[in-house]
């Protein structure tokens, strides 16, 4: 059963029965029939539809944002920002796709030789609930611009968002079958990956899910892109602007109630400034106001599900039992909904869940480092490798550390964020492949070499 439940109240809003085998087959057939015509359509027509989609997103921003908030709990202002970002992504690819997909002439002594970029086929997009529109759009928009079709297997707790996404694509004028939302359970995913009508897979999810998807895709020799979350380092050096580091650390860690793969999950602070940083961060955390996410005055939303809150609390309590110092929160809130108190753990050390595992919720974790080199060692002492940020007044020092950090993205004096103009993705257990920029668009194309000798 696919259940839409309001995390702020616990009230079930709607339930959907998973599709039968016949319903799923009908959708697969429709997608297979639509894809060749979509790939053959002039790129100018595909880009025009992306512009129409951006306009519809902006026109329905409040309605779609409210749906996001009621289904997965995000603050209403953050939900509006998410819809706006989707519109920006559509406009970005509408403008840039012609250049990204243009034939690339490479003279090699033949009469003519070049590289052509052709759609792979249909991409199965297995998407998460935490950014229920943006995660889908950042995968689907470049894939569609390139001429691929998209089958959306969304998270089971955001079925209404999945259907709204399918509906807005249809309303923008995309042909039936080009983007289909599948009402199916996770257990059917393996069979779908194996289906000959699916040519590639994109997953944003857990490491365990990524391993399973990669194994199945590999068994059927299908391209996949995996974004598997992270435990991003937020490195504060002795010469950092501590006011900026505190403010941006708070923003990064508590955005979306801490349910972001690129949140500042490990705040690694050089010992000489650690006390001052922790005091400032604690004061800022204590100002956060949990409450109704539809209320513009609320500054901390609930977690998306009760089981997620329970798992987070278990990690926090295990870390405290092993010596982490709880300075704020560290407990579920006694109120309706899946709220967790804004929390701060200091003196986190190796062996603790807060050191090694991804804490997906509103818990800031501080790890104290002896100096710059020790901070770099700690930052790289993880199985994850998605993003990181470095805080220092010395730009040269920041860039040097950025080059040594083992991750896919590093921001110096800024928080890690996704931007359509920049490639997004990680290394190690954070996955492989890239989304966004021209790198993301070219993940799901056949890079075909054409060599012609004049006779």
N, C-alpha and C positions, 0 to 999 in steps of 0.2 A: 504494500500500500504506500502511495506517495502522499504524505501528510503536510499540509500547510498550517503551521502553528505560530501564533504570535509569541515571540520570546519575552516580550515585556509583560504579558498577562498570563501566558500558559494556555490561552484559549485556542482550540482547534478551529480554523477558519474554513477549511475545505479539505476533502479527501478525494484522491483519484485512484482508481483501480489501474494496475499496470496493464498495458496492452496485451491482447492475445497474440499468439503466433501469427494469425492471419492479419491482424492490424499492423504488426511490425513488418510483415512481408509486403503489404500494400504500400507502406511508406518507403521501404527500400526500393520497390519497383518504381515508384513515382520519382524518387531521387535519381535512380539510374536513367530513367527516361529524360529527365530535365537536364542533366549535366552536359551532354554533348552540345545541345543548343546554346547553353549558357557559355561554354568555353568558346564556341564559334562566334558569339555575339561580339560586335566591335567593342574594343576597350572603352571607347568614348561613351557608349551606352551604359556599360557597367559603372563607369565613374559618375555618370549623371544620376544613376539610381542611388549611389552612395551619398551624393549631395542631397537628394530628396529625403533620404533616410535621416541625415543630420538635421534637416529642417523639421521633420516630424518629431524627432527626439526632443528638440528644444520646445516645440509646441506642446508636447505632452509631458514636459519635465516634472511638473508638480505631481501629476497623476502617477507617473512611473516611480518617482521617488517615494511616494507614499506606499506604493506596493512593496518596494524593497524594504522599507522600514517595518511594515507590518508583517512581512514574511521572514526576515532574518535579523531584524532588530537594530539596524544601523541608524545613527542619528539622522534626522531628516535633512539637515544641512549637508552632511556628508553624502547622503543619497542623491541630493540634487547635483552635487559636484560630480558624482559618478556618472550621471546621465550626461552632463555637460562634457565630460571627458570622452564618452562614447561618440558624441557628435563631433568633437575635435578629431578623433581618430578617423571617422568617416571622411571628413574634409581633407585631412592630411593625405590619405591614400587616393582620394579622388584627384588631388592635385599632383601627387608624386608617382603614382603607379605607371603612367606612360613612360617616364624616364627609367624607373626601376626595371620595367619589362622590355625596354627597347633592345633590339639586336645589338650585340657587342662585336664590332668588327675587330678581328685580330689578324693582321697581315702575316702570313707565313710562307709566301712565295707561290701560293696557288693563285688562280684567277680571282677567286673570292673565298674568304673563310670568315666565319663569324659564329657567335654563340647565340642561340635562340632560347627563350624561356617559355616553356609550355606547361599548362596545368597538368598536375598529376592525375586528378580525378575527383573522388569524393573523400573528404576528410571527416573522420569521426572525432568530434570534439567532446572530451569527457571533462566537464567543468565543475568547479567548486561553488560553494554557497557564499563565501565571504565577500566577494565583489560580484554579485550575481549577474550584473549586466556587463561591467567592464571586462571581466575575464573572458566572457564569451565574445565580445566585440573585438578585443585585441587579438584573438585567435581567428575569428571568422572573417573580419573585414579584409585583411590582406589576402587571405585564402580565396575569398570571393572575387576580389579585384583581379587576381591572377587567373580566374576562370574556373576555379574548383567549386564543387558543391560542398555543403556542410550538413552533417547529421549531428544534432546537439543532444548529447546524453548529459543532462544537467543533474545536479545534486538532488536527492530525493526530498529534501526539506524546502526546496524553492520551486515547486512545480508551476505556480502561477507566474513567476518571473519567466520561466522557460516558455510558457504559452504566450506571454506578452511579447517576448522577443520575436517569436515566430510571427505573431500578428503584425507587429510594426514593420517587419521586413515585407510582408505581403501588402500592407497598406502603402508602403513606399513604392510598390510596383515591381518588386522582384518576382520572377515567374514561380509558380507553384513547384515545390520540390527542390528548389535551389538551396533553401535553408529549412530543415525540418526539425522540430522538437520532438524527441522520442519519449513517450511515457512508458519507461521500462525500468526494471530493477537492475542492480549492479550484477546480479548473477548471470544476466543475459549478455553482458559486455563481451565476454570471450568469444561467443558465437558470432557476434557482430563484427569484431575485428577480423575474424577468419573469413567472413563473407567476401566473395570475389568482387562485389560491388563497392567495397570499401578499399581505397588505395593507400590511406595514411591515417595516422592517429596523433592527436594532440591531447595531452593530459596535464592538468594542473591538480595536484593532490599530494597524498602522503608518499613517503619513500616506499612503503610496502605496496601501495597501489601501483607506483611507477615500476617496480620490479616485475609485478605480475603482467602489466600491460606490455612492457618491453619484451618479456619472454614470449608472449603470444604473438606480438608483432614480428619479432625475430623469427619465430617458427614459420611464419607465413611470408617472410622477406618483405615486410612493409615498413616504410619510413615512419618514424615517430619522433615527436618532440616532447620532452618531459620537463615540467617545472614542479619541483617537489618540495618547495618550502625551504626554510632556512633558519639559522640562529645567528642573525646578523650582529657583527661586532660594531660597537659604537665607541671608538677609541678617543679618549680625552687626554691630551698631552699636557705637560706642565705649563706651556705657554698659551693654552687655549683661552678664548673669550668665554669664561665660564657662564656668564649670563646668557649668551647665545646658545651654548651647549646645553644648558638646563632647559631652556625654552624649547629648543628643537628636539631634544631627547624626550621631553614630555609629549610633544606632538607626535613623534615617530612611534613611541611605545604605546600610546593610548588611542591612536587613531583606530576607528572601527572596534573599539573595546579591546584593542590589542590583538585582534584577529586578522593579522596581515603577515604574509610570508616575509616581507621586507621590513618589518618593524625592528626597532633597536632592541634586540632581545638580550644581548650581553653588553652591558655598559662597562667597558674596561678603562679604568681611570688610574692615572699615575698617582702614586701614594702622596706626593707633595701637595696635590690639590684635591685629594679624594674627600676629605672631611667637608671642605667648602662646597664641593659639587653635590655631595649627598645631602647636606643641609638644605641647599637650594631646591634640589629635586623633591625632597620630602615635603617641603612647604608648598611646592606647586601641586604635588599629588593630593595633598589634603584639601586643596581648593576645588577638586573635581566633584561634580554634582551628579550622582546617579539619579535616573528618573525616566519618565516617559520619553522615549526617543522622538516622538512627534512634537514634543514641547521644545521650542527654539532655545529655551534657557537651560535645558539639560546638556551636560558636558560629558557624561559617560553612559553609554548604552549597555543593555544586557548582553550576555553571551547568546549565541544563536540557538543553543540546545542545552537541556539539563545535563546530558551525559558529558558534554564538553566542559561544563563547569565542574562536574565531579572529578573528571580526569585532571583538570588544572589544579584543583585543591589538593588532590593526592600528591602531585608533584611538589607543590609548595610545602606541604606538611612534611614530606620526606626530606626536603632540603633543610627545613628548620631542625628536624630531628638530627641531622648530620652537622649542624653548627651554623647554618645561615642565620643572620640576625634580622628578625622581622621588625621593620620600622614603621610600617603603615599597612593597614588592611590585613591581607592574608586570610580572608575568611569569606564565605558566601554571605550575602545580605539577606536578612530575614524579612522578605517582602515578596509579593507575587512576582513571578517572572524569574528569569535565569540570571540574576545580577550577582556579580562578584565585586567585592570592595576594591577600589583602586589601591594597589599594593606596592610595597618596596621591600626587597630583600638586599641586605648588605653583607659583605664578606662572604660571598659565594666562592666556593673552592672546588677543585677537581674531586670527582666522586659523587657530587650532588646532582640530582636531576636538573636543577636550575643551571648547572654548568654545562652539561652534556646534551640535554634534550631541548626540543623546541617547546617553550611555554606559550601556548596560543591563547592569550588572554591578557587582562590589564595588570600585569605584574612586571615591574622594573627590577632587574637583577644587576647588582654592582659587583664587579670583580676588581680587586685592587692589584695594580702592577707596580713593580719596583721602579721601572724607568721605561723609556721608549722601546728599547729592544725587548724587554720583558712583555710589554703590552703587545708587540707584534707577535711574539711567540704564543701568547694566550689567544690572540685573535685567530691564529691559524690552527690552534689546537682544538679542532672540531671536525666532525664528519661532514658538516655542511659547507657550502661555498656559494651562497647566492649573492649577497651584497655586504657592504661595509661602509662605514663613514669614519673620517679622521678629523679631529678638531685641533687646530693649531694656528697661531698667527703667522707662522713661517710657511708660506706656500711651497717653497722648495722642499722642506721637510715633509710636508703633507703628500706631495707628489711622489717623493721617494718611498714613503711607506705604502702608498697606493700601488706602486709597482710590485711590492713584495707581498701584499695581501693575496691570499689564495681564494679568489672568488670571481664572479662574473662581472660585478659592478662595484666601483668605489667612488664615493662622493667626498670631497674635501670641503669642510665647513658648510655642509649641506646634508640633508637627510636623503636616504635612498628613496627614489620614487620612479614610477614608470612614466615614460614619455614617448609618444609615438615616433619621435625623431631619433631615439636612441635604442639600440638593441637591448633586450631584456632576457636574462637567463643566468644560469649558474654552472658550477662545476661540482665535482665530488658527489655527495648524496643529494645535492640540490638539482641534479638532473643534467640534461644536455640538449643542445639545440637552442635557438633563439626565437623570440617573438619581437615584433615591432621593428621599425626602421626598414631598410631594404633587406637586411639580413633575415628578418622574420618573413617577409613576403617571399623570399627565395627558398625558404625551407620546403615549401610544397609546390615546387616546379621541377620539371625535367630540364636540366641545363644541357641542352642538346648542341653538340658541335656539328656544324655544316661546312664542308670543304668542297670547293668546286674548282676543277681545273678546266681552263678554256681549251677547247679543241681547235 
